[in-house]
Amino acid sequence: MTKSLVRFTIEPSSDAYLLLIEDDAGETVELAATLEQLDLIGEAIDQLLEQDDAETSDSE
């Protein structure tokens, strides 16, 4: 069963960043991530958004 994202936050931690992801059932996952990992996540999101924009532009 797929859960929906409700909220996420990124907080600095002593040696990394804490990524908190809350789903629609109210459950929260806490993940430690480096700055480099957060950068890769940001790049992946940017690529997907650019693809979506390109596909939307092509269909108009």
CHARMM-style PDB file with segment names, atoms N, HN, CA, C and O in Angstrom:
ATOM      1  N   MET     1       0.845  -1.187   0.000  1.00  0.00      PROA
ATOM      2  CA  MET     1       0.000   0.000   0.000  1.00  0.00      PROA
ATOM      3  C   MET     1       0.887   1.247   0.000  1.00  0.00      PROA
ATOM      4  O   MET     1       1.809   1.365   0.807  1.00  0.00      PROA
ATOM      5  N   THR     2       0.605   2.144  -0.887  1.00  0.00      PROA
ATOM      6  HN  THR     2      -0.144   2.048  -1.542  1.00  0.00      PROA
ATOM      7  CA  THR     2       1.371   3.377  -0.987  1.00  0.00      PROA
ATOM      8  C   THR     2       0.824   4.416  -0.025  1.00  0.00      PROA
ATOM      9  O   THR     2      -0.385   4.632   0.053  1.00  0.00      PROA
ATOM     10  N   LYS     3       1.710   5.045   0.694  1.00  0.00      PROA
ATOM     11  HN  LYS     3       2.692   4.869   0.630  1.00  0.00      PROA
ATOM     12  CA  LYS     3       1.331   6.117   1.611  1.00  0.00      PROA
ATOM     13  C   LYS     3       1.634   7.449   0.950  1.00  0.00      PROA
ATOM     14  O   LYS     3       2.497   7.537   0.076  1.00  0.00      PROA
ATOM     15  N   SER     4       0.928   8.474   1.364  1.00  0.00      PROA
ATOM     16  HN  SER     4       0.227   8.402   2.074  1.00  0.00      PROA
ATOM     17  CA  SER     4       1.144   9.812   0.818  1.00  0.00      PROA
ATOM     18  C   SER     4       1.999  10.646   1.759  1.00  0.00      PROA
ATOM     19  O   SER     4       1.892  10.546   2.982  1.00  0.00      PROA
ATOM     20  N   LEU     5       2.827  11.449   1.178  1.00  0.00      PROA
ATOM     21  HN  LEU     5       2.915  11.531   0.185  1.00  0.00      PROA
ATOM     22  CA  LEU     5       3.659  12.375   1.929  1.00  0.00      PROA
ATOM     23  C   LEU     5       2.790  13.499   2.472  1.00  0.00      PROA
ATOM     24  O   LEU     5       2.036  14.121   1.723  1.00  0.00      PROA
ATOM     25  N   VAL     6       2.889  13.760   3.756  1.00  0.00      PROA
ATOM     26  HN  VAL     6       3.501  13.255   4.365  1.00  0.00      PROA
ATOM     27  CA  VAL     6       2.147  14.848   4.373  1.00  0.00      PROA
ATOM     28  C   VAL     6       3.081  16.022   4.645  1.00  0.00      PROA
ATOM     29  O   VAL     6       2.738  17.178   4.399  1.00  0.00      PROA
ATOM     30  N   ARG     7       4.276  15.699   5.163  1.00  0.00      PROA
ATOM     31  HN  ARG     7       4.554  14.760   5.363  1.00  0.00      PROA
ATOM     32  CA  ARG     7       5.194  16.772   5.536  1.00  0.00      PROA
ATOM     33  C   ARG     7       6.605  16.220   5.613  1.00  0.00      PROA
ATOM     34  O   ARG     7       6.810  15.043   5.909  1.00  0.00      PROA
ATOM     35  N   PHE     8       7.570  17.079   5.345  1.00  0.00      PROA
ATOM     36  HN  PHE     8       7.404  18.035   5.105  1.00  0.00      PROA
ATOM     37  CA  PHE     8       8.953  16.701   5.596  1.00  0.00      PROA
ATOM     38  C   PHE     8       9.703  17.932   6.081  1.00  0.00      PROA
ATOM     39  O   PHE     8       9.388  19.062   5.710  1.00  0.00      PROA
ATOM     40  N   THR     9      10.695  17.686   6.911  1.00  0.00      PROA
ATOM     41  HN  THR     9      10.951  16.767   7.212  1.00  0.00      PROA
ATOM     42  CA  THR     9      11.559  18.758   7.389  1.00  0.00      PROA
ATOM     43  C   THR     9      12.999  18.261   7.349  1.00  0.00      PROA
ATOM     44  O   THR     9      13.267  17.060   7.389  1.00  0.00      PROA
ATOM     45  N   ILE    10      13.906  19.213   7.269  1.00  0.00      PROA
ATOM     46  HN  ILE    10      13.688  20.188   7.236  1.00  0.00      PROA
ATOM     47  CA  ILE    10      15.335  18.910   7.315  1.00  0.00      PROA
ATOM     48  C   ILE    10      15.914  19.784   8.413  1.00  0.00      PROA
ATOM     49  O   ILE    10      15.781  21.007   8.387  1.00  0.00      PROA
ATOM     50  N   GLU    11      16.556  19.142   9.377  1.00  0.00      PROA
ATOM     51  HN  GLU    11      16.664  18.148   9.398  1.00  0.00      PROA
ATOM     52  CA  GLU    11      17.131  19.857  10.505  1.00  0.00      PROA
ATOM     53  C   GLU    11      18.613  19.524  10.616  1.00  0.00      PROA
ATOM     54  O   GLU    11      19.011  18.376  10.414  1.00  0.00      PROA
ATOM     55  N   PRO    12      19.432  20.528  10.938  1.00  0.00      PROA
ATOM     56  CA  PRO    12      20.849  20.227  11.138  1.00  0.00      PROA
ATOM     57  C   PRO    12      21.036  19.358  12.378  1.00  0.00      PROA
ATOM     58  O   PRO    12      20.318  19.496  13.369  1.00  0.00      PROA
ATOM     59  N   SER    13      22.008  18.467  12.301  1.00  0.00      PROA
ATOM     60  HN  SER    13      22.591  18.355  11.496  1.00  0.00      PROA
ATOM     61  CA  SER    13      22.352  17.594  13.408  1.00  0.00      PROA
ATOM     62  C   SER    13      23.836  17.792  13.701  1.00  0.00      PROA
ATOM     63  O   SER    13      24.494  18.587  13.029  1.00  0.00      PROA
ATOM     64  N   SER    14      24.357  17.101  14.667  1.00  0.00      PROA
ATOM     65  HN  SER    14      23.822  16.455  15.212  1.00  0.00      PROA
ATOM     66  CA  SER    14      25.753  17.316  15.061  1.00  0.00      PROA
ATOM     67  C   SER    14      26.745  17.025  13.936  1.00  0.00      PROA
ATOM     68  O   SER    14      27.704  17.773  13.750  1.00  0.00      PROA
ATOM     69  N   ASP    15      26.523  15.941  13.182  1.00  0.00      PROA
ATOM     70  HN  ASP    15      25.744  15.333  13.332  1.00  0.00      PROA
ATOM     71  CA  ASP    15      27.473  15.593  12.124  1.00  0.00      PROA
ATOM     72  C   ASP    15      26.819  15.359  10.773  1.00  0.00      PROA
ATOM     73  O   ASP    15      27.485  14.949   9.822  1.00  0.00      PROA
ATOM     74  N   ALA    16      25.521  15.617  10.681  1.00  0.00      PROA
ATOM     75  HN  ALA    16      24.980  15.951  11.453  1.00  0.00      PROA
ATOM     76  CA  ALA    16      24.793  15.404   9.423  1.00  0.00      PROA
ATOM     77  C   ALA    16      23.539  16.272   9.462  1.00  0.00      PROA
ATOM     78  O   ALA    16      23.494  17.290  10.152  1.00  0.00      PROA
ATOM     79  N   TYR    17      22.541  15.862   8.724  1.00  0.00      PROA
ATOM     80  HN  TYR    17      22.578  15.035   8.163  1.00  0.00      PROA
ATOM     81  CA  TYR    17      21.227  16.516   8.743  1.00  0.00      PROA
ATOM     82  C   TYR    17      20.197  15.443   9.034  1.00  0.00      PROA
ATOM     83  O   TYR    17      20.358  14.288   8.640  1.00  0.00      PROA
ATOM     84  N   LEU    18      19.139  15.830   9.725  1.00  0.00      PROA
ATOM     85  HN  LEU    18      19.008  16.769  10.046  1.00  0.00      PROA
ATOM     86  CA  LEU    18      18.073  14.905  10.052  1.00  0.00      PROA
ATOM     87  C   LEU    18      16.899  15.195   9.134  1.00  0.00      PROA
ATOM     88  O   LEU    18      16.335  16.289   9.158  1.00  0.00      PROA
ATOM     89  N   LEU    19      16.537  14.218   8.332  1.00  0.00      PROA
ATOM     90  HN  LEU    19      16.995  13.330   8.312  1.00  0.00      PROA
ATOM     91  CA  LEU    19      15.420  14.323   7.395  1.00  0.00      PROA
ATOM     92  C   LEU    19      14.235  13.601   8.034  1.00  0.00      PROA
ATOM     93  O   LEU    19      14.295  12.396   8.279  1.00  0.00      PROA
ATOM     94  N   LEU    20      13.156  14.343   8.303  1.00  0.00      PROA
ATOM     95  HN  LEU    20      13.107  15.322   8.104  1.00  0.00      PROA
ATOM     96  CA  LEU    20      11.956  13.793   8.917  1.00  0.00      PROA
ATOM     97  C   LEU    20      10.852  13.765   7.872  1.00  0.00      PROA
ATOM     98  O   LEU    20      10.517  14.797   7.290  1.00  0.00      PROA
ATOM     99  N   ILE    21      10.292  12.597   7.635  1.00  0.00      PROA
ATOM    100  HN  ILE    21      10.564  11.759   8.107  1.00  0.00      PROA
ATOM    101  CA  ILE    21       9.254  12.415   6.621  1.00  0.00      PROA
ATOM    102  C   ILE    21       8.011  11.861   7.305  1.00  0.00      PROA
ATOM    103  O   ILE    21       8.054  10.794   7.917  1.00  0.00      PROA
ATOM    104  N   GLU    22       6.907  12.589   7.200  1.00  0.00      PROA
ATOM    105  HN  GLU    22       6.872  13.456   6.703  1.00  0.00      PROA
ATOM    106  CA  GLU    22       5.649  12.155   7.823  1.00  0.00      PROA
ATOM    107  C   GLU    22       4.668  11.723   6.738  1.00  0.00      PROA
ATOM    108  O   GLU    22       4.503  12.407   5.729  1.00  0.00      PROA
ATOM    109  N   ASP    23       4.010  10.565   6.960  1.00  0.00      PROA
ATOM    110  HN  ASP    23       4.144  10.009   7.780  1.00  0.00      PROA
ATOM    111  CA  ASP    23       3.030  10.080   5.991  1.00  0.00      PROA
ATOM    112  C   ASP    23       1.609  10.360   6.458  1.00  0.00      PROA
ATOM    113  O   ASP    23       1.391  10.892   7.546  1.00  0.00      PROA
ATOM    114  N   ASP    24       0.642   9.992   5.613  1.00  0.00      PROA
ATOM    115  HN  ASP    24       0.819   9.559   4.729  1.00  0.00      PROA
ATOM    116  CA  ASP    24      -0.759  10.286   5.903  1.00  0.00      PROA
ATOM    117  C   ASP    24      -1.333   9.456   7.049  1.00  0.00      PROA
ATOM    118  O   ASP    24      -2.454   9.708   7.492  1.00  0.00      PROA
ATOM    119  N   ALA    25      -0.587   8.479   7.528  1.00  0.00      PROA
ATOM    120  HN  ALA    25       0.323   8.274   7.169  1.00  0.00      PROA
ATOM    121  CA  ALA    25      -1.014   7.696   8.694  1.00  0.00      PROA
ATOM    122  C   ALA    25      -0.450   8.298   9.975  1.00  0.00      PROA
ATOM    123  O   ALA    25      -0.694   7.784  11.066  1.00  0.00      PROA
ATOM    124  N   GLY    26       0.301   9.385   9.842  1.00  0.00      PROA
ATOM    125  HN  GLY    26       0.499   9.802   8.955  1.00  0.00      PROA
ATOM    126  CA  GLY    26       0.890  10.047  10.996  1.00  0.00      PROA
ATOM    127  C   GLY    26       2.209   9.453  11.438  1.00  0.00      PROA
ATOM    128  O   GLY    26       2.755   9.859  12.464  1.00  0.00      PROA
ATOM    129  N   GLU    27       2.733   8.497  10.683  1.00  0.00      PROA
ATOM    130  HN  GLU    27       2.289   8.167   9.850  1.00  0.00      PROA
ATOM    131  CA  GLU    27       4.014   7.887  11.018  1.00  0.00      PROA
ATOM    132  C   GLU    27       5.156   8.750  10.478  1.00  0.00      PROA
ATOM    133  O   GLU    27       5.069   9.311   9.385  1.00  0.00      PROA
ATOM    134  N   THR    28       6.213   8.841  11.259  1.00  0.00      PROA
ATOM    135  HN  THR    28       6.284   8.386  12.146  1.00  0.00      PROA
ATOM    136  CA  THR    28       7.367   9.643  10.863  1.00  0.00      PROA
ATOM    137  C   THR    28       8.600   8.759  10.750  1.00  0.00      PROA
ATOM    138  O   THR    28       8.875   7.933  11.620  1.00  0.00      PROA
ATOM    139  N   VAL    29       9.330   8.946   9.669  1.00  0.00      PROA
ATOM    140  HN  VAL    29       9.107   9.617   8.962  1.00  0.00      PROA
ATOM    141  CA  VAL    29      10.605   8.263   9.461  1.00  0.00      PROA
ATOM    142  C   VAL    29      11.692   9.310   9.648  1.00  0.00      PROA
ATOM    143  O   VAL    29      11.609  10.403   9.088  1.00  0.00      PROA
ATOM    144  N   GLU    30      12.709   8.978  10.433  1.00  0.00      PROA
ATOM    145  HN  GLU    30      12.776   8.090  10.888  1.00  0.00      PROA
ATOM    146  CA  GLU    30      13.837   9.869  10.651  1.00  0.00      PROA
ATOM    147  C   GLU    30      15.068   9.263   9.993  1.00  0.00      PROA
ATOM    148  O   GLU    30      15.442   8.125  10.275  1.00  0.00      PROA
ATOM    149  N   LEU    31      15.692  10.040   9.113  1.00  0.00      PROA
ATOM    150  HN  LEU    31      15.388  10.965   8.884  1.00  0.00      PROA
ATOM    151  CA  LEU    31      16.881   9.573   8.399  1.00  0.00      PROA
ATOM    152  C   LEU    31      18.006  10.582   8.553  1.00  0.00      PROA
ATOM    153  O   LEU    31      17.788  11.788   8.431  1.00  0.00      PROA
ATOM    154  N   ALA    32      19.201  10.092   8.819  1.00  0.00      PROA
ATOM    155  HN  ALA    32      19.378   9.112   8.918  1.00  0.00      PROA
ATOM    156  CA  ALA    32      20.376  10.950   8.823  1.00  0.00      PROA
ATOM    157  C   ALA    32      20.903  11.016   7.398  1.00  0.00      PROA
ATOM    158  O   ALA    32      20.985   9.996   6.713  1.00  0.00      PROA
ATOM    159  N   ALA    33      21.260  12.212   6.954  1.00  0.00      PROA
ATOM    160  HN  ALA    33      21.193  13.040   7.510  1.00  0.00      PROA
ATOM    161  CA  ALA    33      21.775  12.391   5.598  1.00  0.00      PROA
ATOM    162  C   ALA    33      22.912  13.403   5.614  1.00  0.00      PROA
ATOM    163  O   ALA    33      22.906  14.354   6.395  1.00  0.00      PROA
ATOM    164  N   THR    34      23.879  13.183   4.747  1.00  0.00      PROA
ATOM    165  HN  THR    34      23.884  12.410   4.112  1.00  0.00      PROA
ATOM    166  CA  THR    34      24.966  14.146   4.595  1.00  0.00      PROA
ATOM    167  C   THR    34      24.501  15.269   3.669  1.00  0.00      PROA
ATOM    168  O   THR    34      23.480  15.155   2.990  1.00  0.00      PROA
ATOM    169  N   LEU    35      25.260  16.335   3.658  1.00  0.00      PROA
ATOM    170  HN  LEU    35      26.089  16.428   4.209  1.00  0.00      PROA
ATOM    171  CA  LEU    35      24.957  17.441   2.749  1.00  0.00      PROA
ATOM    172  C   LEU    35      25.019  16.972   1.297  1.00  0.00      PROA
ATOM    173  O   LEU    35      24.216  17.401   0.468  1.00  0.00      PROA
ATOM    174  N   GLU    36      25.968  16.094   0.993  1.00  0.00      PROA
ATOM    175  HN  GLU    36      26.620  15.746   1.666  1.00  0.00      PROA
ATOM    176  CA  GLU    36      26.093  15.568  -0.369  1.00  0.00      PROA
ATOM    177  C   GLU    36      24.850  14.760  -0.761  1.00  0.00      PROA
ATOM    178  O   GLU    36      24.374  14.860  -1.892  1.00  0.00      PROA
ATOM    179  N   GLN    37      24.331  13.968   0.167  1.00  0.00      PROA
ATOM    180  HN  GLN    37      24.717  13.887   1.086  1.00  0.00      PROA
ATOM    181  CA  GLN    37      23.117  13.194  -0.117  1.00  0.00      PROA
ATOM    182  C   GLN    37      21.915  14.104  -0.339  1.00  0.00      PROA
ATOM    183  O   GLN    37      21.105  13.860  -1.233  1.00  0.00      PROA
ATOM    184  N   LEU    38      21.798  15.156   0.476  1.00  0.00      PROA
ATOM    185  HN  LEU    38      22.456  15.355   1.203  1.00  0.00      PROA
ATOM    186  CA  LEU    38      20.700  16.110   0.283  1.00  0.00      PROA
ATOM    187  C   LEU    38      20.831  16.805  -1.068  1.00  0.00      PROA
ATOM    188  O   LEU    38      19.829  17.075  -1.730  1.00  0.00      PROA
ATOM    189  N   ASP    39      22.053  17.091  -1.473  1.00  0.00      PROA
ATOM    190  HN  ASP    39      22.867  16.871  -0.935  1.00  0.00      PROA
ATOM    191  CA  ASP    39      22.299  17.704  -2.777  1.00  0.00      PROA
ATOM    192  C   ASP    39      21.847  16.778  -3.903  1.00  0.00      PROA
ATOM    193  O   ASP    39      21.231  17.228  -4.869  1.00  0.00      PROA
ATOM    194  N   LEU    40      22.152  15.479  -3.781  1.00  0.00      PROA
ATOM    195  HN  LEU    40      22.652  15.113  -2.996  1.00  0.00      PROA
ATOM    196  CA  LEU    40      21.712  14.503  -4.793  1.00  0.00      PROA
ATOM    197  C   LEU    40      20.188  14.402  -4.854  1.00  0.00      PROA
ATOM    198  O   LEU    40      19.614  14.288  -5.936  1.00  0.00      PROA
ATOM    199  N   ILE    41      19.539  14.444  -3.700  1.00  0.00      PROA
ATOM    200  HN  ILE    41      20.006  14.537  -2.820  1.00  0.00      PROA
ATOM    201  CA  ILE    41      18.068  14.427  -3.667  1.00  0.00      PROA
ATOM    202  C   ILE    41      17.526  15.651  -4.391  1.00  0.00      PROA
ATOM    203  O   ILE    41      16.601  15.542  -5.196  1.00  0.00      PROA
ATOM    204  N   GLY    42      18.101  16.816  -4.106  1.00  0.00      PROA
ATOM    205  HN  GLY    42      18.852  16.905  -3.452  1.00  0.00      PROA
ATOM    206  CA  GLY    42      17.668  18.056  -4.767  1.00  0.00      PROA
ATOM    207  C   GLY    42      17.852  17.999  -6.271  1.00  0.00      PROA
ATOM    208  O   GLY    42      16.984  18.444  -7.023  1.00  0.00      PROA
ATOM    209  N   GLU    43      18.980  17.451  -6.718  1.00  0.00      PROA
ATOM    210  HN  GLU    43      19.685  17.089  -6.108  1.00  0.00      PROA
ATOM    211  CA  GLU    43      19.232  17.319  -8.154  1.00  0.00      PROA
ATOM    212  C   GLU    43      18.230  16.374  -8.806  1.00  0.00      PROA
ATOM    213  O   GLU    43      17.749  16.641  -9.907  1.00  0.00      PROA
ATOM    214  N   ALA    44      17.915  15.280  -8.138  1.00  0.00      PROA
ATOM    215  HN  ALA    44      18.305  15.063  -7.244  1.00  0.00      PROA
ATOM    216  CA  ALA    44      16.948  14.325  -8.695  1.00  0.00      PROA
ATOM    217  C   ALA    44      15.562  14.961  -8.808  1.00  0.00      PROA
ATOM    218  O   ALA    44      14.856  14.741  -9.792  1.00  0.00      PROA
ATOM    219  N   ILE    45      15.176  15.741  -7.813  1.00  0.00      PROA
ATOM    220  HN  ILE    45      15.750  15.920  -7.013  1.00  0.00      PROA
ATOM    221  CA  ILE    45      13.878  16.427  -7.867  1.00  0.00      PROA
ATOM    222  C   ILE    45      13.865  17.431  -9.013  1.00  0.00      PROA
ATOM    223  O   ILE    45      12.892  17.507  -9.764  1.00  0.00      PROA
ATOM    224  N   ASP    46      14.943  18.202  -9.148  1.00  0.00      PROA
ATOM    225  HN  ASP    46      15.733  18.141  -8.538  1.00  0.00      PROA
ATOM    226  CA  ASP    46      15.038  19.175 -10.240  1.00  0.00      PROA
ATOM    227  C   ASP    46      14.905  18.505 -11.602  1.00  0.00      PROA
ATOM    228  O   ASP    46      14.202  19.011 -12.477  1.00  0.00      PROA
ATOM    229  N   GLN    47      15.576  17.368 -11.787  1.00  0.00      PROA
ATOM    230  HN  GLN    47      16.147  16.957 -11.076  1.00  0.00      PROA
ATOM    231  CA  GLN    47      15.510  16.656 -13.063  1.00  0.00      PROA
ATOM    232  C   GLN    47      14.089  16.192 -13.365  1.00  0.00      PROA
ATOM    233  O   GLN    47      13.618  16.327 -14.494  1.00  0.00      PROA
ATOM    234  N   LEU    48      13.407  15.646 -12.360  1.00  0.00      PROA
ATOM    235  HN  LEU    48      13.790  15.537 -11.443  1.00  0.00      PROA
ATOM    236  CA  LEU    48      12.028  15.187 -12.565  1.00  0.00      PROA
ATOM    237  C   LEU    48      11.089  16.344 -12.895  1.00  0.00      PROA
ATOM    238  O   LEU    48      10.217  16.218 -13.754  1.00  0.00      PROA
ATOM    239  N   LEU    49      11.273  17.469 -12.210  1.00  0.00      PROA
ATOM    240  HN  LEU    49      11.981  17.572 -11.512  1.00  0.00      PROA
ATOM    241  CA  LEU    49      10.430  18.636 -12.483  1.00  0.00      PROA
ATOM    242  C   LEU    49      10.687  19.187 -13.888  1.00  0.00      PROA
ATOM    243  O   LEU    49       9.757  19.606 -14.578  1.00  0.00      PROA
ATOM    244  N   GLU    50      11.956  19.181 -14.304  1.00  0.00      PROA
ATOM    245  HN  GLU    50      12.711  18.841 -13.743  1.00  0.00      PROA
ATOM    246  CA  GLU    50      12.278  19.641 -15.654  1.00  0.00      PROA
ATOM    247  C   GLU    50      11.659  18.721 -16.702  1.00  0.00      PROA
ATOM    248  O   GLU    50      11.138  19.194 -17.712  1.00  0.00      PROA
ATOM    249  N   GLN    51      11.715  17.410 -16.467  1.00  0.00      PROA
ATOM    250  HN  GLN    51      12.138  17.026 -15.647  1.00  0.00      PROA
ATOM    251  CA  GLN    51      11.093  16.441 -17.380  1.00  0.00      PROA
ATOM    252  C   GLN    51       9.584  16.686 -17.462  1.00  0.00      PROA
ATOM    253  O   GLN    51       9.000  16.697 -18.545  1.00  0.00      PROA
ATOM    254  N   ASP    52       8.974  16.881 -16.304  1.00  0.00      PROA
ATOM    255  HN  ASP    52       9.448  16.872 -15.424  1.00  0.00      PROA
ATOM    256  CA  ASP    52       7.530  17.106 -16.264  1.00  0.00      PROA
ATOM    257  C   ASP    52       7.165  18.387 -17.007  1.00  0.00      PROA
ATOM    258  O   ASP    52       6.178  18.418 -17.743  1.00  0.00      PROA
ATOM    259  N   ASP    53       7.959  19.447 -16.818  1.00  0.00      PROA
ATOM    260  HN  ASP    53       8.760  19.422 -16.220  1.00  0.00      PROA
ATOM    261  CA  ASP    53       7.716  20.692 -17.533  1.00  0.00      PROA
ATOM    262  C   ASP    53       7.844  20.498 -19.036  1.00  0.00      PROA
ATOM    263  O   ASP    53       7.034  21.023 -19.801  1.00  0.00      PROA
ATOM    264  N   ALA    54       8.861  19.744 -19.470  1.00  0.00      PROA
ATOM    265  HN  ALA    54       9.518  19.317 -18.849  1.00  0.00      PROA
ATOM    266  CA  ALA    54       9.071  19.489 -20.885  1.00  0.00      PROA
ATOM    267  C   ALA    54       7.913  18.686 -21.475  1.00  0.00      PROA
ATOM    268  O   ALA    54       7.450  18.978 -22.578  1.00  0.00      PROA
ATOM    269  N   GLU    55       7.449  17.682 -20.745  1.00  0.00      PROA
ATOM    270  HN  GLU    55       7.825  17.445 -19.849  1.00  0.00      PROA
ATOM    271  CA  GLU    55       6.331  16.873 -21.230  1.00  0.00      PROA
ATOM    272  C   GLU    55       5.047  17.698 -21.286  1.00  0.00      PROA
ATOM    273  O   GLU    55       4.240  17.533 -22.201  1.00  0.00      PROA
ATOM    274  N   THR    56       4.862  18.575 -20.319  1.00  0.00      PROA
ATOM    275  HN  THR    56       5.518  18.708 -19.576  1.00  0.00      PROA
ATOM    276  CA  THR    56       3.677  19.436 -20.320  1.00  0.00      PROA
ATOM    277  C   THR    56       3.725  20.416 -21.487  1.00  0.00      PROA
ATOM    278  O   THR    56       2.705  20.671 -22.128  1.00  0.00      PROA
ATOM    279  N   SER    57       4.902  20.965 -21.762  1.00  0.00      PROA
ATOM    280  HN  SER    57       5.730  20.758 -21.241  1.00  0.00      PROA
ATOM    281  CA  SER    57       5.064  21.879 -22.876  1.00  0.00      PROA
ATOM    282  C   SER    57       4.834  21.194 -24.208  1.00  0.00      PROA
ATOM    283  O   SER    57       4.256  21.789 -25.118  1.00  0.00      PROA
ATOM    284  N   ASP    58       5.281  19.944 -24.338  1.00  0.00      PROA
ATOM    285  HN  ASP    58       5.751  19.461 -23.599  1.00  0.00      PROA
ATOM    286  CA  ASP    58       5.104  19.190 -25.575  1.00  0.00      PROA
ATOM    287  C   ASP    58       3.647  18.883 -25.859  1.00  0.00      PROA
ATOM    288  O   ASP    58       3.250  18.805 -27.022  1.00  0.00      PROA
ATOM    289  N   SER    59       2.847  18.709 -24.825  1.00  0.00      PROA
ATOM    290  HN  SER    59       3.170  18.772 -23.881  1.00  0.00      PROA
ATOM    291  CA  SER    59       1.449  18.334 -25.018  1.00  0.00      PROA
ATOM    292  C   SER    59       0.545  19.530 -25.272  1.00  0.00      PROA
ATOM    293  O   SER    59      -0.638  19.360 -25.569  1.00  0.00      PROA
ATOM    294  N   GLU    60       1.085  20.730 -25.160  1.00  0.00      PROA
ATOM    295  HN  GLU    60       2.046  20.868 -24.919  1.00  0.00      PROA
ATOM    296  CA  GLU    60       0.252  21.940 -25.384  1.00  0.00      PROA
ATOM    297  C   GLU    60       0.198  22.316 -26.840  1.00  0.00      PROA
ATOM    298  OT1 GLU    60      -0.452  23.297 -27.200  1.00  0.00      PROA
TER     299      GLU     60
END
